[in-house]
Amino acid sequence: MPILALTIIVFVTIALAVFAFGAAVVSPSSVLGARLRALGGQQQTAEARPPMKERMERALDPLTRAIPLSPADVSRNRAWLIQAGLRDSRHVTYYLGSRILLAAAGFAGVALFTGFNNIPLLVGLAGFGFILPRFVLKRMIRDRQMRITLGLPDALDLTVICVEAGLALDQALMRVGQDLHHAHPDLSDEFHFVNLEMRAGKPRAEALRNLVDRTGVDDIRSLVGTLIQTDRFGTSITQALRVYSDSLRTERRQRAEEQAAKTTIKMIVPLVVFVMPSIMFVTIGPAIISLIRQLGPVSGH
């Protein structure tokens, strides 16, 4: 009997302890339950799978390290990516990794279908895959620079209006960036970054020079030089912006006239290749058919 009573007491004690612990965990007002739930949430967060971007960066990181580039080359690629509008640091990894992957894919494709007998084709296709991302990046840079160049006169006109209304140049650039968000988003982003740098404490001249480095546009380089000289010598910013805006519009009109003048030269090749044969068939074809019909019986006789 004593052994049976002791067994029942131990069983009841363990059951009560387990029940009390479970009630403490389940109860919403329990401190122990809150701590246990917090620990469980941290563990689940730590064991969660990383997002897709981090997994791609981890996968491309060995490929990026395999490229024997100097820090100068890396900084140059970063500058090109910034000029193309790709400002995140992970874009450098994507860019360099894509060059290696395309080169390896071209080499593997040729080796798979033709073997290693055609060495020039192997090297050529691998080199093409390695150069293709840079060609695409250069194209993106040119397109973005053209968009910024086309939107700069409108931005200067709005800046002149804002300065004449009594705003300072910093506030005018911020207002123009907000107004051009839909019409010229690239230029709006650049003005936004200029304002962020000046708010962070950088001098205006340094922020404007960084704008030149981020865009690489010659018109903005000239504009920044004009603004820095105007600020240094204390002349009228409104007059300088108005004169420079007029000169930009004149350059844009001259650029359009130049493209129109080049159109006649560019039309020669399609005219000779596509239009000229059609004209020859239409004009000379019936005469040749009539000549064959007239001389055919004579030659056959």
LOMAR-775185 format. One record per residue (C-alpha): residue in three letters; z, x, y. Coordinates in pm, 1 decimal, decimal comma, padded with zeros to 6 digits. Layout:
BEGIN
+-------+----------+----------+----------+
! lumgu !        z !        x !        y !
+-------+----------+----------+----------+
!   ALA !        Z !        X !        Y !
...
+-------+----------+----------+----------+
# end
This chain:
BEGIN
+-------+----------+----------+----------+
! lumgu !        z !        x !        y !
+-------+----------+----------+----------+
!   MET !  00000,0 !  00000,0 !  00000,0 !
!   PRO !  00081,0 !  00267,6 !  00259,0 !
!   ILE ! -00257,2 !  00433,0 !  00191,8 !
!   LEU ! -00436,7 !  00100,0 !  00230,7 !
!   ALA ! -00251,4 !  00022,8 !  00555,2 !
!   LEU ! -00332,7 !  00371,7 !  00691,6 !
!   THR ! -00699,7 !  00323,8 !  00605,2 !
!   ILE ! -00708,2 ! -00012,2 !  00782,2 !
!   ILE ! -00538,0 !  00133,0 !  01090,8 !
!   VAL ! -00785,5 !  00425,9 !  01109,1 !
!   PHE ! -01081,2 !  00190,4 !  01063,7 !
!   VAL ! -00957,8 ! -00046,8 !  01334,7 !
!   THR ! -00889,0 !  00244,4 !  01570,5 !
!   ILE ! -01238,7 !  00391,8 !  01523,9 !
!   ALA ! -01399,0 !  00050,2 !  01563,9 !
!   LEU ! -01205,0 ! -00015,6 !  01884,2 !
!   ALA ! -01298,4 !  00329,8 !  02019,8 !
!   VAL ! -01666,0 !  00276,0 !  01943,0 !
!   PHE ! -01656,9 ! -00073,0 !  02094,4 !
!   ALA ! -01480,4 !  00054,8 !  02408,1 !
!   PHE ! -01731,6 !  00338,2 !  02448,7 !
!   GLY ! -02025,3 !  00101,6 !  02406,0 !
!   ALA ! -01877,8 ! -00147,4 !  02651,8 !
!   ALA ! -01825,5 !  00132,5 !  02904,5 !
!   VAL ! -02187,1 !  00242,8 !  02869,8 !
!   VAL ! -02333,9 ! -00106,4 !  02890,9 !
!   SER ! -02111,6 ! -00228,9 !  03172,4 !
!   PRO ! -02293,9 ! -00200,9 !  03511,4 !
!   SER ! -01973,2 ! -00126,0 !  03703,2 !
!   SER ! -01862,4 !  00153,1 !  03471,4 !
!   VAL ! -01857,7 !  00508,4 !  03614,1 !
!   LEU ! -01907,9 !  00655,8 !  03266,9 !
!   GLY ! -02211,4 !  00434,8 !  03207,5 !
!   ALA ! -02362,8 !  00533,2 !  03541,9 !
!   ARG ! -02322,0 !  00902,4 !  03464,2 !
!   LEU ! -02469,3 !  00863,8 !  03117,2 !
!   ARG ! -02765,9 !  00668,4 !  03251,3 !
!   ALA ! -02821,1 !  00933,0 !  03517,4 !
!   LEU ! -02816,3 !  01209,1 !  03256,7 !
!   GLY ! -03056,0 !  01013,7 !  03038,7 !
!   GLY ! -03292,7 !  00958,1 !  03332,3 !
!   GLN ! -03291,1 !  01328,0 !  03419,6 !
!   GLN ! -03368,1 !  01419,5 !  03059,8 !
!   GLN ! -03656,1 !  01171,6 !  03045,5 !
!   THR ! -03791,3 !  01304,2 !  03373,8 !
!   ALA ! -03771,7 !  01660,2 !  03249,3 !
!   GLU ! -03945,8 !  01569,4 !  02925,7 !
!   ALA ! -04220,5 !  01368,0 !  03098,2 !
!   ARG ! -04572,2 !  01506,7 !  03084,6 !
!   PRO ! -04690,8 !  01683,8 !  03399,5 !
!   PRO ! -04962,1 !  01513,1 !  03606,1 !
!   MET ! -05329,8 !  01578,7 !  03548,9 !
!   LYS ! -05367,0 !  01814,2 !  03847,3 !
!   GLU ! -05091,0 !  02045,9 !  03724,7 !
!   ARG ! -05237,8 !  02050,6 !  03372,6 !
!   MET ! -05581,4 !  02137,6 !  03512,1 !
!   GLU ! -05432,8 !  02416,3 !  03723,9 !
!   ARG ! -05250,1 !  02556,7 !  03421,5 !
!   ALA ! -05569,3 !  02543,1 !  03215,7 !
!   LEU ! -05777,8 !  02713,9 !  03483,8 !
!   ASP ! -05515,8 !  02972,0 !  03581,5 !
!   PRO ! -05604,6 !  03220,4 !  03301,3 !
!   LEU ! -05971,6 !  03190,0 !  03392,9 !
!   THR ! -05892,3 !  03256,7 !  03757,5 !
!   ARG ! -05690,6 !  03566,7 !  03671,8 !
!   ALA ! -05974,7 !  03696,0 !  03457,5 !
!   ILE ! -06198,3 !  03736,0 !  03762,7 !
!   PRO ! -06167,8 !  04089,7 !  03903,6 !
!   LEU ! -06147,0 !  03988,9 !  04270,0 !
!   SER ! -05969,0 !  04169,6 !  04548,3 !
!   PRO ! -05738,4 !  03990,0 !  04793,5 !
!   ALA ! -06013,7 !  04016,1 !  05054,9 !
!   ASP ! -06250,6 !  03822,5 !  04828,0 !
!   VAL ! -05987,7 !  03558,4 !  04760,5 !
!   SER ! -05915,7 !  03514,9 !  05131,5 !
!   ARG ! -06289,1 !  03494,5 !  05202,9 !
!   ASN ! -06330,6 !  03221,5 !  04941,7 !
!   ARG ! -06030,9 !  03039,8 !  05087,9 !
!   ALA ! -06188,6 !  03058,4 !  05435,1 !
!   TRP ! -06514,4 !  02914,2 !  05300,3 !
!   LEU ! -06328,9 !  02630,9 !  05129,5 !
!   ILE ! -06141,7 !  02551,5 !  05450,7 !
!   GLN ! -06471,2 !  02541,9 !  05640,5 !
!   ALA ! -06597,4 !  02296,1 !  05378,9 !
!   GLY ! -06291,4 !  02073,7 !  05434,2 !
!   LEU ! -06105,0 !  02176,7 !  05115,0 !
!   ARG ! -05771,2 !  02300,9 !  05246,8 !
!   ASP ! -05537,7 !  02285,0 !  04945,6 !
!   SER ! -05454,6 !  02607,6 !  04766,4 !
!   ARG ! -05547,5 !  02455,9 !  04429,7 !
!   HIS ! -05910,2 !  02428,0 !  04543,9 !
!   VAL ! -05941,6 !  02807,0 !  04517,3 !
!   THR ! -05841,6 !  02781,4 !  04152,5 !
!   TYR ! -06088,0 !  02499,4 !  04092,7 !
!   TYR ! -06368,0 !  02690,0 !  04265,1 !
!   LEU ! -06318,7 !  03018,1 !  04081,8 !
!   GLY ! -06254,0 !  02840,5 !  03752,1 !
!   SER ! -06574,6 !  02636,8 !  03787,5 !
!   ARG ! -06775,8 !  02955,7 !  03839,2 !
!   ILE ! -06638,7 !  03108,9 !  03521,3 !
!   LEU ! -06673,7 !  02787,4 !  03320,1 !
!   LEU ! -07035,6 !  02729,1 !  03424,8 !
!   ALA ! -07126,5 !  03091,0 !  03351,8 !
!   ALA ! -06962,0 !  03069,9 !  03008,9 !
!   ALA ! -07126,5 !  02733,6 !  02938,5 !
!   GLY ! -07471,9 !  02870,3 !  03024,7 !
!   PHE ! -07419,9 !  03178,4 !  02809,8 !
!   ALA ! -07284,9 !  02973,7 !  02517,4 !
!   GLY ! -07565,8 !  02718,6 !  02541,7 !
!   VAL ! -07839,5 !  02980,2 !  02528,4 !
!   ALA ! -07662,9 !  03169,9 !  02251,5 !
!   LEU ! -07623,4 !  02849,6 !  02051,8 !
!   PHE ! -07986,4 !  02737,0 !  02069,8 !
!   THR ! -08178,3 !  03066,8 !  02083,8 !
!   GLY ! -07930,4 !  03323,3 !  01958,7 !
!   PHE ! -07886,3 !  03666,1 !  02113,8 !
!   ASN ! -08254,1 !  03759,1 !  02090,7 !
!   ASN ! -08341,7 !  03649,1 !  02445,0 !
!   ILE ! -08114,9 !  03870,4 !  02655,1 !
!   PRO ! -08284,5 !  03798,3 !  02993,6 !
!   LEU ! -08239,3 !  03424,3 !  02943,8 !
!   LEU ! -07873,9 !  03474,4 !  02849,5 !
!   VAL ! -07801,6 !  03682,8 !  03156,8 !
!   GLY ! -08011,0 !  03465,2 !  03385,8 !
!   LEU ! -07855,0 !  03133,6 !  03288,5 !
!   ALA ! -07503,5 !  03278,0 !  03297,2 !
!   GLY ! -07572,8 !  03421,1 !  03642,8 !
!   PHE ! -07713,8 !  03088,0 !  03757,7 !
!   GLY ! -07399,5 !  02910,3 !  03641,4 !
!   PHE ! -07187,6 !  03167,7 !  03824,1 !
!   ILE ! -07383,6 !  03133,4 !  04150,8 !
!   LEU ! -07426,7 !  02752,7 !  04147,2 !
!   PRO ! -07074,4 !  02665,8 !  04279,3 !
!   ARG ! -07119,2 !  02905,2 !  04570,8 !
!   PHE ! -07454,5 !  02747,1 !  04654,9 !
!   VAL ! -07294,9 !  02400,9 !  04649,9 !
!   LEU ! -07006,7 !  02526,6 !  04865,3 !
!   LYS ! -07244,0 !  02675,7 !  05122,2 !
!   ARG ! -07431,9 !  02347,2 !  05132,3 !
!   MET ! -07108,3 !  02158,0 !  05194,6 !
!   ILE ! -07019,2 !  02398,7 !  05475,7 !
!   ARG ! -07357,5 !  02352,1 !  05645,6 !
!   ASP ! -07337,3 !  01973,6 !  05619,5 !
!   ARG ! -06987,6 !  01965,8 !  05763,6 !
!   GLN ! -07078,9 !  02201,1 !  06046,6 !
!   MET ! -07377,6 !  01982,7 !  06129,8 !
!   ARG ! -07157,0 !  01671,7 !  06141,4 !
!   ILE ! -06910,1 !  01847,7 !  06370,8 !
!   THR ! -07192,6 !  01970,7 !  06594,8 !
!   LEU ! -07338,9 !  01622,6 !  06628,5 !
!   GLY ! -07002,7 !  01467,3 !  06712,1 !
!   LEU ! -06890,0 !  01731,3 !  06962,9 !
!   PRO ! -07069,3 !  01588,9 !  07274,0 !
!   ASP ! -06912,2 !  01246,7 !  07220,5 !
!   ALA ! -06572,0 !  01407,9 !  07176,1 !
!   LEU ! -06612,9 !  01605,1 !  07499,4 !
!   ASP ! -06710,7 !  01292,5 !  07691,5 !
!   LEU ! -06398,5 !  01115,1 !  07569,6 !
!   THR ! -06189,6 !  01422,7 !  07652,1 !
!   VAL ! -06325,7 !  01424,9 !  08008,4 !
!   ILE ! -06236,7 !  01056,5 !  08047,2 !
!   CYS ! -05883,9 !  01114,3 !  07915,3 !
!   VAL ! -05824,9 !  01417,9 !  08139,8 !
!   GLU ! -05953,3 !  01232,5 !  08444,5 !
!   ALA ! -05716,7 !  00945,5 !  08358,9 !
!   GLY ! -05422,3 !  01183,7 !  08397,7 !
!   LEU ! -05357,0 !  01305,8 !  08043,0 !
!   ALA ! -05293,5 !  01669,4 !  07965,3 !
!   LEU ! -05539,2 !  01855,0 !  07745,8 !
!   ASP ! -05308,5 !  01840,2 !  07442,2 !
!   GLN ! -05259,1 !  01464,9 !  07473,8 !
!   ALA ! -05630,1 !  01417,7 !  07542,4 !
!   LEU ! -05723,7 !  01600,1 !  07221,7 !
!   MET ! -05475,5 !  01388,6 !  07025,6 !
!   ARG ! -05613,8 !  01064,4 !  07172,4 !
!   VAL ! -05974,5 !  01170,6 !  07113,4 !
!   GLY ! -05890,6 !  01260,1 !  06753,5 !
!   GLN ! -05748,7 !  00912,0 !  06699,1 !
!   ASP ! -06049,9 !  00740,4 !  06857,8 !
!   LEU ! -06303,6 !  00942,6 !  06657,1 !
!   HIS ! -06134,7 !  00884,7 !  06321,4 !
!   HIS ! -06407,4 !  00648,3 !  06198,2 !
!   ALA ! -06711,3 !  00778,1 !  06389,4 !
!   HIS ! -06658,5 !  01152,2 !  06329,7 !
!   PRO ! -06378,2 !  01202,2 !  06073,8 !
!   ASP ! -06431,1 !  01579,1 !  06035,7 !
!   LEU ! -06390,7 !  01647,2 !  06405,9 !
!   SER ! -06098,3 !  01406,0 !  06421,1 !
!   ASP ! -05917,0 !  01598,1 !  06146,3 !
!   GLU ! -05972,5 !  01928,9 !  06325,8 !
!   PHE ! -05830,3 !  01791,9 !  06652,3 !
!   HIS ! -05535,1 !  01657,0 !  06455,6 !
!   PHE ! -05464,2 !  02002,1 !  06312,3 !
!   VAL ! -05489,1 !  02156,7 !  06659,2 !
!   ASN ! -05224,5 !  01914,3 !  06783,7 !
!   LEU ! -05000,7 !  01985,3 !  06485,5 !
!   GLU ! -05018,9 !  02359,0 !  06548,4 !
!   MET ! -04937,1 !  02317,3 !  06918,0 !
!   ARG ! -04645,0 !  02088,8 !  06831,1 !
!   ALA ! -04520,3 !  02351,0 !  06587,5 !
!   GLY ! -04493,8 !  02599,0 !  06875,1 !
!   LYS ! -04819,4 !  02792,8 !  06864,7 !
!   PRO ! -04981,7 !  02876,3 !  07197,3 !
!   ARG ! -05284,0 !  02671,1 !  07293,0 !
!   ALA ! -05516,4 !  02972,0 !  07281,5 !
!   GLU ! -05409,2 !  03060,9 !  06927,1 !
!   ALA ! -05445,8 !  02700,4 !  06808,5 !
!   LEU ! -05796,5 !  02683,1 !  06955,3 !
!   ARG ! -05894,4 !  03012,8 !  06791,3 !
!   ASN ! -05772,1 !  02875,7 !  06459,4 !
!   LEU ! -05999,0 !  02576,9 !  06521,4 !
!   VAL ! -06293,0 !  02817,6 !  06545,3 !
!   ASP ! -06194,1 !  02988,0 !  06220,1 !
!   ARG ! -06158,8 !  02656,0 !  06035,9 !
!   THR ! -06497,4 !  02522,0 !  06145,0 !
!   GLY ! -06722,3 !  02824,9 !  06198,3 !
!   VAL ! -06934,2 !  02626,6 !  06448,1 !
!   ASP ! -07092,6 !  02826,5 !  06730,0 !
!   ASP ! -07064,6 !  02539,2 !  06978,9 !
!   ILE ! -06690,4 !  02512,5 !  06920,1 !
!   ARG ! -06659,2 !  02890,3 !  06959,4 !
!   SER ! -06825,3 !  02866,5 !  07301,6 !
!   LEU ! -06611,1 !  02565,3 !  07393,5 !
!   VAL ! -06291,1 !  02744,4 !  07297,6 !
!   GLY ! -06393,0 !  03047,2 !  07502,3 !
!   THR ! -06456,0 !  02820,9 !  07800,7 !
!   LEU ! -06120,0 !  02644,2 !  07764,6 !
!   ILE ! -05929,1 !  02970,6 !  07730,3 !
!   GLN ! -06093,7 !  03115,6 !  08041,0 !
!   THR ! -06031,7 !  02793,8 !  08231,7 !
!   ASP ! -05664,2 !  02796,5 !  08134,2 !
!   ARG ! -05630,7 !  03165,0 !  08221,8 !
!   PHE ! -05794,3 !  03148,0 !  08565,3 !
!   GLY ! -05659,3 !  02805,4 !  08660,4 !
!   THR ! -05992,6 !  02635,3 !  08726,3 !
!   SER ! -06070,1 !  02266,7 !  08672,6 !
!   ILE ! -06072,9 !  02169,4 !  08305,7 !
!   THR ! -06254,7 !  01844,7 !  08381,8 !
!   GLN ! -06544,6 !  02019,9 !  08551,6 !
!   ALA ! -06571,8 !  02277,2 !  08273,6 !
!   LEU ! -06574,6 !  02008,6 !  08003,7 !
!   ARG ! -06831,8 !  01800,1 !  08190,6 !
!   VAL ! -07067,7 !  02095,4 !  08236,4 !
!   TYR ! -07029,7 !  02202,5 !  07875,7 !
!   SER ! -07085,9 !  01846,7 !  07752,1 !
!   ASP ! -07410,8 !  01826,8 !  07950,4 !
!   SER ! -07524,3 !  02158,5 !  07805,3 !
!   LEU ! -07444,3 !  02039,4 !  07452,0 !
!   ARG ! -07646,1 !  01723,9 !  07501,2 !
!   THR ! -07935,5 !  01931,3 !  07630,9 !
!   GLU ! -07911,8 !  02156,8 !  07325,4 !
!   ARG ! -07901,8 !  01856,0 !  07094,7 !
!   ARG ! -08213,5 !  01712,0 !  07255,5 !
!   GLN ! -08388,9 !  02048,7 !  07230,3 !
!   ARG ! -08284,0 !  02074,3 !  06866,4 !
!   ALA ! -08433,3 !  01732,1 !  06798,1 !
!   GLU ! -08756,5 !  01830,8 !  06974,5 !
!   GLU ! -08769,2 !  02148,8 !  06767,0 !
!   GLN ! -08731,8 !  01951,7 !  06445,0 !
!   ALA ! -09004,6 !  01713,7 !  06558,9 !
!   ALA ! -09235,3 !  02007,3 !  06633,4 !
!   LYS ! -09170,4 !  02151,2 !  06287,5 !
!   THR ! -09267,5 !  01821,6 !  06126,9 !
!   THR ! -09639,8 !  01881,4 !  06180,5 !
!   ILE ! -09619,2 !  02216,7 !  06001,6 !
!   LYS ! -09415,0 !  02071,9 !  05716,4 !
!   MET ! -09665,2 !  01790,8 !  05667,7 !
!   ILE ! -09947,7 !  02032,6 !  05583,0 !
!   VAL ! -09836,5 !  02095,3 !  05225,2 !
!   PRO ! -09802,9 !  01726,9 !  05120,2 !
!   LEU ! -10129,9 !  01645,2 !  05297,7 !
!   VAL ! -10318,1 !  01917,6 !  05111,6 !
!   VAL ! -10155,6 !  01849,9 !  04774,6 !
!   PHE ! -10145,5 !  01469,7 !  04768,9 !
!   VAL ! -10362,1 !  01319,2 !  05044,8 !
!   MET ! -10662,0 !  01552,5 !  05045,6 !
!   PRO ! -10756,9 !  01499,1 !  04677,6 !
!   SER ! -10740,2 !  01122,2 !  04723,5 !
!   ILE ! -10966,6 !  01138,7 !  05029,3 !
!   MET ! -11213,7 !  01358,2 !  04842,9 !
!   PHE ! -11224,7 !  01120,4 !  04547,7 !
!   VAL ! -11273,6 !  00819,5 !  04773,7 !
!   THR ! -11543,9 !  00975,5 !  04993,3 !
!   ILE ! -11734,8 !  01199,7 !  04753,7 !
!   GLY ! -11670,6 !  01010,5 !  04428,8 !
!   PRO ! -11923,2 !  00727,0 !  04481,0 !
!   ALA ! -12193,0 !  00975,8 !  04588,3 !
!   ILE ! -12136,1 !  01186,1 !  04275,1 !
!   ILE ! -12151,5 !  00875,0 !  04053,8 !
!   SER ! -12479,7 !  00764,3 !  04215,6 !
!   LEU ! -12622,6 !  01114,3 !  04178,3 !
!   ILE ! -12533,8 !  01122,6 !  03808,3 !
!   ARG ! -12697,3 !  00782,0 !  03753,8 !
!   GLN ! -13017,4 !  00890,1 !  03932,5 !
!   LEU ! -13050,8 !  01232,6 !  03768,7 !
!   GLY ! -12923,9 !  01134,1 !  03426,0 !
!   PRO ! -13247,1 !  00971,6 !  03298,9 !
!   VAL ! -13457,5 !  01254,5 !  03442,6 !
!   SER ! -13254,5 !  01522,4 !  03268,2 !
!   GLY ! -13251,9 !  01319,3 !  02944,0 !
!   HIS ! -13630,0 !  01272,5 !  02957,4 !
+-------+----------+----------+----------+
# end
